[in-house]
Amino acid sequence: MLTAICSSVIATDVVGLHLRAAVASDLPAITALYALEVRDGVATYEYEAPDEVEMTRRWQAIVSQGYPYLVAEIDGDFAGYAYASSYRSRDGYRWTVEDTVYVQPDFQGRGIGRALLRQLIADCEALGFRQMVAVIGDSTNTASIALHAHLGFQTVGVFNGLGRKHGRWLDTVQMQRPLGPGAATAP
């Protein structure tokens, strides 16, 4: 069980941006943003958007295990969220996390995703994690692939036609980034 989340904030060049830990009152906005992606996008292969009760349950499960879950605000307006969670449940994976980042459509392309992911990386390094994995929905999601590459992730594989949504087969891109000393030393 993890016991702390790093509270230092990485400096950003996005005017008016504030990053903070997500709280229960953020769940309506988080639920709405995720529902938009479920309905219209391919970043997730979920077909039915979970309601706020389910999103609250998911958020609680993540934070109760000590993983960071962040919200971005621009001048007080909800702009996006990001969190780290267990990559896999087996004990041997306990030093590896998977990242998730979503940014409101009106705020995309302004560096908010980069700021969220940069902070998430810093928080996970402070918690002692050694690897971060991105599981990116579809190889056409070039913005997410570029974001991860910009922050040191490397593509380690593409699963062709692994999922199906909106009447077409979708790839899944796997990217990986070491955290701290990565696999160079034992934890």
Summary of the structure (lengths in Angstrom):
residues: 187
radius of gyration: 15.8
end to end distance: 15.0
largest distance: 45.2
contacts: 551
relative contact order: 0.16
helix: 32%
strand: 32%
